[in-house]
């Protein structure tokens, strides 16, 4: 029984293959074929065929769009089938060119991806666009079969993208500090708080120099950038104090008294006399000594008065 069943299945399969008889359950409607082709194009875009083989990929898109419109107009299944076959051939050619690009210029593709990840197209526009222009030329060469010509130019194009990436990294880390420095300059911080203003400017330059050597050491670079941002903000604050002291008779005295009151609160909590007639230096020294003498933590600190 089992043997006869196998023979029957074999004969049926042979008849299907020979006569081209496909059960209706497996048949695709024309619109399903079109939908399947559109799905393939979406997959191609995910795989960057529009970047790595733009002309051929665009051609495949045009063929499918034309086939879809024509079928909607005349319903000619045979013509649609021909167009879909042409679409498949062109799509395969685009995939072939894309693979050739991946093999020929992997460093350029990686550099471009890294630059895009850093949003260089928005924050280092000129450098990135220079890279895009040269990259497009490389891809054209590969699509035309001039692989060796593309490889010769690859390193120069990679450098353009790496430059754009570095500029983007610097922008992302330092733009905040730079914007504050613009406000500081408008407030004349370079005149009223020259030391702090210069310190902020120096930290910005130090961050840039560090990134030139270590663009991926984000933790250390972030510390430098944050320090620059703080000094820039501080220069504005000090400028406001200096301007207030010039404009008001008791401006400087008022600020000193407000600040000393805050320091006095800490001094009293540590049991230190809050005397400022000799300035801050002795008081701070006494406070540090009091902290050193603490043995059991907060319970040893006397209550504020």
C-alpha positions, 0 to 999 in steps of 0.5 A: 500500500505504501509503495503504491502511494509513493508511485502515485505521488511520483506520477502526479509530480511528473505530470505537474512538471511536464504539463506546467499544471500548478495547483491554484492554491500555489498560484500568485495573482499579478498583484501579488507578484507586484507586491512581492517585487515591491517587498524585494525593493524594500529589502534592497534599500535596507541593504543600501543598494540605493547607495552602493548601486544607485543607477542600476537600483533606480532602473529597477525601481523605474521598471517596476513602477512602469509595469505596475502602472501599465498593468493597472491600465490594460491588465495585460498579464503577459506583458506584466510577466515580461516586465517583472522578468526584466525587473528581476534581471536588473535587480540582480545586476544591482545586487552584483554591483553592490557586492563588488563595491563592498569588496572593492572599497570596504574602508570607504563604506565603513568611514561613511557609515561612521560619519553618518552615525555621528550625524556628520551630514548635519554637523559637518556638512561641507566635509561630508558632502565633499566625501559624498561627491567623491563616493558617488564617482567611485560607485559609478566606476564600479558600476561601469566595471572600472573597479581598479580605478575606484580602488586607486581613489578609495583612500582619499575618499575615506580620508574625507569621511574620516575628516567629516566624522572628526568634525562631527565628534568635535561639534557634538562635544563642544558646541555647547561650550562654544555657544556659551563662549559666544555669549561670554564674548558678547558680555565682554567676559574677556575684559571683566573675567579674562583669566576664566575666559582664557581658561575656557578657551584653552580647554576648548582647544585642549579638547580639540587637540585631544580628539585629534589624537583620540577621537573615540576616547569619549569619556576623557574628551567629555570631561575636558568639554564639560570643564570648558563649558563650566569655565565659559559659564563661570566667566559670564557669572564673574562678568555680571558680578564685576559689572554689578560692582562697577555700577552699584556702590555696594555691589562688591560688598553685597556679593562678598557678604552673601558668599561669606554667609554661605561659607560661615554656615559650613564653618559653624557646622564644623565648630570653626570661628567664622572670621573673614577679616583676614580673608578666606585663606585662614578660615578655609585652612581651619575648616579643612583641619576640622574635617581631617579631625572628624573620626566617626562621621556626621554625628561629630559635627556640631549643630549649626547655630 
